[in-house]
Structure formats: C-alpha cells, structure tokens
C-alpha cells in the first residue's frame, strides 16, 4: 500500500522507543507513567511531504523531507491504521498524518543543539 501526503500534510512513522526509569530503590517506572509525567514529545520519520507543506516557510521545506527525523508533540495529527497482515508482525509501526505546523524540530547531525544520548 502506498499513501501520498497532499496539501500541507506529512505522512510520518512514529518511532517507538521504550522509555523506562528506575528509581534508586529498584522500582521500574513504566513507559506510560513516564510519558504522562513529562508530557513528552515524539520522534518520527517523514515518509512523504505534501506539495503545499511549508509553502509559507521555504527554509523549512528544505529541512523537512523524506527520511528526515522530526520532533512533534506526543500525539500529533490523525492516526492512520493499517491492517496488521500488511506489515511484518514483529514491527508494526504507528503511522500518522500531520500538518506542517505540528513539526517542532528536525533532528540534524550537523547543526543545532547537541543532546547527549
């Protein structure tokens, strides 16, 4: 199945990274609790960009393109559900259709703030 973004929309695949914290006493705080505690942001990979996305921001159009990792709010846009038999059962990614205005940052190795991993 192929999906193309139209207008000011982007199709993204949310990156699912397990987030856990462990207290000094050894108690593990789960994903859901960490997310609700911190509000959270979402890292996503851009799969397609609509023809009018970032029309009013030409510099952004050069930064946000297929294959780039972006940062958005925790649950941006609209969920795009696909049947699990279309995908590898071990890797069922979460696809979303978002607006260009929902992009908060671009993960770039050359410029920007250095964040330790």
N, CA, C and O of each residue as an XYZ file, in Angstrom:
468
protein
N       0.847     -1.168      0.000
C       0.000      0.000      0.000
C       0.897      1.237      0.000
O       1.876      1.305      0.743
N       0.557      2.200     -0.829
C       1.278      3.471     -0.886
C       0.319      4.600     -0.542
O      -0.814      4.641     -1.022
N       0.789      5.506      0.290
C      -0.019      6.659      0.682
C       0.793      7.905      0.370
O       1.974      7.983      0.709
N       0.163      8.879     -0.273
C       0.836     10.138     -0.584
C       0.196     11.252      0.226
O      -1.028     11.341      0.330
N       1.030     12.087      0.790
C       0.539     13.253      1.514
C       0.087     14.294      0.496
O       0.688     14.436     -0.569
N      -0.976     15.018      0.831
C      -1.437     16.071     -0.056
C      -1.557     17.369      0.727
O      -1.653     17.363      1.955
N      -1.551     18.483     -0.002
C      -1.704     19.781      0.639
C      -0.574     20.071      1.606
O       0.601     19.913      1.275
N      -0.941     20.495      2.803
C       0.043     20.881      3.831
C       0.342     19.738      4.797
O       0.869     19.980      5.883
N       0.021     18.513      4.431
C       0.181     17.366      5.323
C       1.482     16.612      5.089
O       2.105     16.713      4.032
N       1.871     15.854      6.110
C       3.010     14.944      6.043
C       2.536     13.580      6.520
O       1.670     13.496      7.391
N       3.087     12.524      5.967
C       2.854     11.172      6.475
C       4.125     10.791      7.219
O       5.222     10.865      6.665
N       3.976     10.384      8.473
C       5.135     10.039      9.302
C       4.949      8.680      9.956
O       3.827      8.211     10.146
N       6.075      8.055     10.297
C       6.058      6.810     11.077
C       6.660      7.149     12.422
O       7.820      7.552     12.510
N       5.872      6.986     13.470
C       6.342      7.301     14.817
C       7.372      6.268     15.245
O       7.182      5.067     15.053
N       8.456      6.745     15.822
C       9.489      5.847     16.314
C       9.098      5.399     17.713
O       8.840      6.218     18.595
N       9.060      4.093     17.898
C       8.662      3.553     19.202
C       9.904      3.128     19.964
O      10.487      2.074     19.711
N      10.284      3.961     20.886
C      11.422      3.649     21.739
C      10.906      3.448     23.152
O      10.115      4.244     23.657
N      11.351      2.402     23.766
C      10.899      2.099     25.123
C      11.551      3.061     26.103
O      12.774      3.183     26.163
N      10.712      3.734     26.860
C      11.197      4.693     27.846
C      10.878      4.146     29.227
O       9.713      3.928     29.562
N      11.897      3.928     30.015
C      11.700      3.467     31.383
C      12.657      4.211     32.289
O      13.742      4.621     31.878
N      12.242      4.373     33.501
C      13.128      4.946     34.517
C      13.177      3.964     35.671
O      12.210      3.251     35.937
N      14.305      3.932     36.351
C      14.457      3.061     37.502
C      14.830      3.927     38.694
O      15.778      4.710     38.622
N      14.099      3.795     39.781
C      14.380      4.577     40.978
C      15.585      3.999     41.702
O      16.023      2.887     41.406
N      16.112      4.750     42.642
C      17.262      4.300     43.423
C      16.944      3.004     44.170
O      17.841      2.194     44.406
N      15.684      2.802     44.542
C      15.266      1.598     45.260
C      15.004      0.413     44.348
O      14.671     -0.671     44.827
N      15.149      0.602     43.026
C      14.973     -0.504     42.095
C      13.586     -0.615     41.482
O      13.311     -1.559     40.742
N      12.709      0.338     41.781
C      11.355      0.297     41.207
C      11.408      0.819     39.777
O      11.971      1.884     39.521
N      10.820      0.070     38.846
C      10.808      0.479     37.445
C       9.531      1.258     37.170
O       8.425      0.782     37.430
N       9.703      2.461     36.640
C       8.567      3.297     36.244
C       8.347      3.052     34.760
O       9.263      3.249     33.961
N       7.145      2.625     34.375
C       6.872      2.202     33.003
C       6.726      3.364     32.030
O       6.630      4.531     32.410
N       6.713      2.987     30.761
C       6.523      3.907     29.642
C       5.380      4.890     29.852
O       5.566      6.103     29.757
N       4.211      4.362     30.136
C       3.003      5.178     30.241
C       3.136      6.226     31.343
O       2.735      7.376     31.164
N       3.695      5.830     32.474
C       3.862      6.756     33.590
C       4.885      7.843     33.272
O       4.694      8.999     33.649
N       5.970      7.484     32.583
C       6.993      8.462     32.207
C       6.406      9.470     31.228
O       6.629     10.674     31.359
N       5.653      8.972     30.244
C       5.052      9.854     29.243
C       4.090     10.842     29.870
O       4.129     12.031     29.555
N       3.219     10.362     30.762
C       2.238     11.260     31.357
C       2.911     12.250     32.308
O       2.454     13.383     32.459
N       3.987     11.819     32.939
C       4.717     12.673     33.865
C       5.409     13.824     33.130
O       5.421     14.953     33.620
N       5.973     13.549     31.979
C       6.771     14.533     31.274
C       6.035     15.239     30.147
O       6.589     16.156     29.542
N       4.811     14.842     29.846
C       4.121     15.435     28.715
C       4.616     14.821     27.430
O       3.827     14.290     26.648
N       5.878     14.886     27.208
C       6.537     14.151     26.147
C       6.480     14.765     24.762
O       5.611     15.574     24.436
N       7.432     14.348     23.978
C       7.483     14.672     22.565
C       7.619     13.363     21.812
O       7.878     12.316     22.405
N       7.443     13.430     20.514
C       7.501     12.234     19.692
C       8.530     12.417     18.587
O       8.532     13.438     17.899
N       9.400     11.433     18.415
C      10.309     11.409     17.283
C       9.636     10.600     16.186
O       9.099      9.523     16.446
N       9.663     11.114     14.961
C       9.023     10.435     13.838
C       9.890     10.557     12.597
O      10.665     11.503     12.455
N       9.753      9.591     11.703
C      10.447      9.620     10.420
C       9.458     10.073      9.358
O       8.351      9.542      9.272
N       9.850     11.052      8.547
C       8.985     11.575      7.493
C       8.983     10.589      6.328
O      10.040     10.226      5.810
N       7.788     10.160      5.920
C       7.652      9.233      4.798
C       7.237      9.950      3.514
O       7.615      9.532      2.419
N       6.460     11.031      3.644
C       6.031     11.791      2.473
C       5.629     13.192      2.902
O       5.156     13.395      4.021
N       5.818     14.154      2.014
C       5.506     15.550      2.289
C       4.572     16.057      1.200
O       4.847     15.884      0.013
N       3.469     16.683      1.601
C       2.503     17.228      0.652
C       3.078     18.373     -0.161
O       4.038     19.019      0.256
N       2.488     18.622     -1.324
C       3.030     19.609     -2.256
C       2.978     21.042     -1.740
O       3.749     21.881     -2.204
N       2.092     21.347     -0.794
C       1.994     22.708     -0.265
C       2.543     22.848      1.155
O       2.426     23.914      1.759
N       3.134     21.792      1.689
C       3.695     21.854      3.039
C       4.821     22.887      3.080
O       5.688     22.917      2.206
N       4.793     23.711      4.085
C       5.801     24.750      4.316
C       5.856     25.767      3.175
O       6.902     26.366      2.924
N       4.726     25.962      2.485
C       4.638     26.945      1.407
C       5.032     28.340      1.882
O       5.681     29.099      1.162
N       4.629     28.658      3.099
C       4.914     29.984      3.646
C       6.266     30.044      4.364
O       6.653     31.098      4.869
N       6.984     28.919      4.411
C       8.294     28.856      5.068
C       9.273     28.079      4.180
O       9.540     26.909      4.453
N       9.810     28.697      3.132
C      10.677     27.970      2.190
C      11.909     27.334      2.839
O      12.375     26.291      2.381
N      12.440     27.949      3.896
C      13.609     27.367      4.570
C      13.265     26.024      5.219
O      14.079     25.101      5.220
N      12.062     25.927      5.764
C      11.619     24.676      6.389
C      11.437     23.585      5.339
O      11.724     22.418      5.606
N      10.968     23.948      4.161
C      10.754     22.966      3.092
C      12.065     22.268      2.732
O      12.059     21.094      2.361
N      13.185     22.979      2.838
C      14.486     22.374      2.554
C      14.928     21.424      3.660
O      15.665     20.473      3.403
N      14.478     21.679      4.902
C      14.880     20.852      6.045
C      14.031     19.593      6.208
O      14.551     18.522      6.522
N      12.724     19.729      5.994
C      11.798     18.622      6.254
C      11.468     17.923      4.941
O      10.690     18.427      4.131
N      12.075     16.751      4.745
C      11.836     15.967      3.533
C      11.850     14.487      3.891
O      12.126     14.128      5.036
N      11.559     13.638      2.934
C      11.506     12.196      3.175
C      12.786     11.705      3.843
O      13.892     12.095      3.469
N      12.609     10.839      4.842
C      13.736     10.224      5.516
C      14.280     10.982      6.712
O      15.083     10.442      7.472
N      13.856     12.222      6.890
C      14.343     13.048      7.992
C      13.582     12.701      9.271
O      12.393     12.387      9.223
N      14.265     12.757     10.409
C      13.619     12.549     11.705
C      13.199     13.905     12.248
O      13.991     14.846     12.291
N      11.931     13.990     12.664
C      11.394     15.239     13.198
C      10.901     15.029     14.628
O      10.734     13.899     15.086
N      10.672     16.141     15.318
C      10.124     16.117     16.671
C       8.778     16.821     16.624
O       8.654     17.915     16.073
N       7.763     16.176     17.215
C       6.423     16.751     17.306
C       5.935     16.605     18.741
O       6.652     16.096     19.602
N       4.719     17.053     18.987
C       4.099     16.784     20.280
C       3.841     15.283     20.379
O       4.017     14.568     19.392
N       3.435     14.799     21.522
C       3.321     13.361     21.763
C       2.386     12.640     20.785
O       2.745     11.579     20.272
N       1.218     13.181     20.520
C       0.264     12.524     19.628
C      -0.221     13.512     18.580
O      -1.334     14.026     18.690
N       0.592     13.788     17.564
C       0.216     14.778     16.559
C      -0.770     14.214     15.539
O      -0.864     13.000     15.359
N      -1.496     15.098     14.880
C      -2.315     14.726     13.724
C      -3.328     13.640     13.955
O      -3.904     13.513     15.035
N      -3.534     12.855     12.913
C      -4.527     11.773     12.921
C      -3.831     10.438     12.747
O      -2.921     10.297     11.930
N      -4.272      9.457     13.528
C      -3.712      8.112     13.418
C      -4.141      7.482     12.107
O      -5.272      7.669     11.659
N      -3.244      6.744     11.499
C      -3.517      6.048     10.247
C      -3.372      4.565     10.537
O      -2.258      4.054     10.659
N      -4.484      3.886     10.647
C      -4.460      2.469     10.997
C      -4.384      1.625      9.734
O      -5.116      1.865      8.774
N      -3.504      0.646      9.738
C      -3.399     -0.292      8.628
C      -3.541     -1.695      9.183
O      -3.234     -1.948     10.348
N      -4.006     -2.597      8.349
C      -4.201     -3.975      8.799
C      -2.862     -4.621      9.113
O      -1.896     -4.449      8.369
N      -2.803     -5.357     10.205
C      -1.540     -5.948     10.644
C      -1.004     -6.973      9.646
O       0.205     -7.202      9.611
N      -1.856     -7.597      8.836
C      -1.351     -8.581      7.882
C      -0.586     -7.923      6.729
O       0.101     -8.610      5.972
N      -0.701     -6.604      6.593
C       0.060     -5.887      5.570
C       1.484     -5.625      6.036
O       2.345     -5.267      5.232
N       1.732     -5.796      7.303
C       3.026     -5.469      7.882
C       3.664     -6.690      8.501
O       3.002     -7.697      8.750
N       4.964     -6.590      8.749
C       5.677     -7.617      9.476
C       5.164     -7.608     10.914
O       5.153     -6.558     11.557
N       4.745     -8.747     11.421
C       4.123     -8.802     12.747
C       5.058     -8.368     13.872
O       4.593     -7.945     14.930
N       6.385     -8.468     13.656
C       7.329     -8.053     14.689
C       7.532     -6.548     14.728
O       7.999     -6.007     15.731
N       7.185     -5.874     13.648
C       7.428     -4.442     13.569
C       6.191     -3.749     12.994
O       6.115     -3.501     11.791
N       5.233     -3.440     13.853
C       4.033     -2.749     13.414
C       4.166     -1.290     13.817
O       3.856     -0.927     14.952
N       4.629     -0.448     12.891
C       4.829      0.959     13.229
C       3.515      1.712     13.309
O       2.493      1.264     12.791
N       3.556      2.842     13.954
C       2.382      3.684     14.113
C       2.504      4.837     13.117
O       3.379      5.692     13.254
N       1.640      4.854     12.133
C       1.657      5.909     11.122
C       0.688      7.011     11.517
O      -0.345      6.752     12.135
N       1.031      8.252     11.152
C       0.150      9.383     11.412
C       0.212     10.345     10.238
O       1.213     10.409      9.526
N      -0.862     11.086     10.045
C      -0.908     12.160      9.064
C      -0.959     13.446      9.874
O      -1.885     13.664     10.656
N       0.053     14.305      9.679
C       0.155     15.517     10.481
C       0.209     16.747      9.580
O       0.481     16.642      8.384
N      -0.050     17.897     10.160
C       0.083     19.165      9.445
C       1.516     19.671      9.552
O       2.233     19.335     10.495
N       1.924     20.469      8.591
C       3.278     21.018      8.621
C       3.529     21.891      9.850
O       4.670     22.024     10.293
N       2.481     22.479     10.397
C       2.622     23.341     11.581
C       2.897     22.547     12.859
O       3.234     23.140     13.884
N       2.761     21.222     12.819
C       2.988     20.396     14.000
C       4.451     19.987     14.176
O       4.812     19.405     15.198
N       5.280     20.284     13.199
C       6.710     19.966     13.296
C       7.363     20.978     14.222
O       7.297     22.182     13.973
N       7.993     20.498     15.291
C       8.620     21.368     16.280
C      10.123     21.486     16.090
O      10.707     22.522     16.408
N      10.765     20.426     15.570
C      12.217     20.441     15.378
C      12.605     19.355     14.388
O      11.831     18.438     14.115
N      13.811     19.473     13.856
C      14.381     18.482     12.954
C      15.635     17.938     13.626
O      16.462     18.707     14.117
N      15.778     16.621     13.648
C      16.969     16.008     14.228
C      18.049     16.062     13.152
O      17.918     15.447     12.093
N      19.111     16.800     13.435
C      20.160     17.063     12.456
C      21.508     16.789     13.105
O      21.741     17.174     14.251
N      22.385     16.131     12.381
C      23.697     15.811     12.941
C      24.703     16.942     12.769
O      25.742     16.949     13.429
N      24.410     17.896     11.892
C      25.379     18.949     11.593
C      25.185     20.229     12.382
O      26.166     20.875     12.750
N      23.946     20.612     12.652
C      23.683     21.892     13.290
C      22.735     21.709     14.472
O      22.222     20.616     14.707
N      22.514     22.781     15.201
C      21.548     22.762     16.295
C      22.168     22.391     17.624
O      23.385     22.262     17.754
N      21.296     22.223     18.611
C      21.731     21.898     19.973
C      22.219     20.468     20.051
O      21.607     19.573     19.467
N      23.305     20.236     20.759
C      23.840     18.897     20.954
C      23.170     18.274     22.178
O      23.304     18.779     23.292
N      22.461     17.192     21.965
C      21.758     16.494     23.040
C      22.463     15.151     23.245
O      22.565     14.353     22.313
N      22.946     14.903     24.456
C      23.608     13.632     24.753
C      22.604     12.506     24.770
O      21.489     12.665     25.266
N      22.994     11.377     24.234
C      22.100     10.215     24.201
C      22.309      9.332     25.391
O      21.640      8.307     25.525
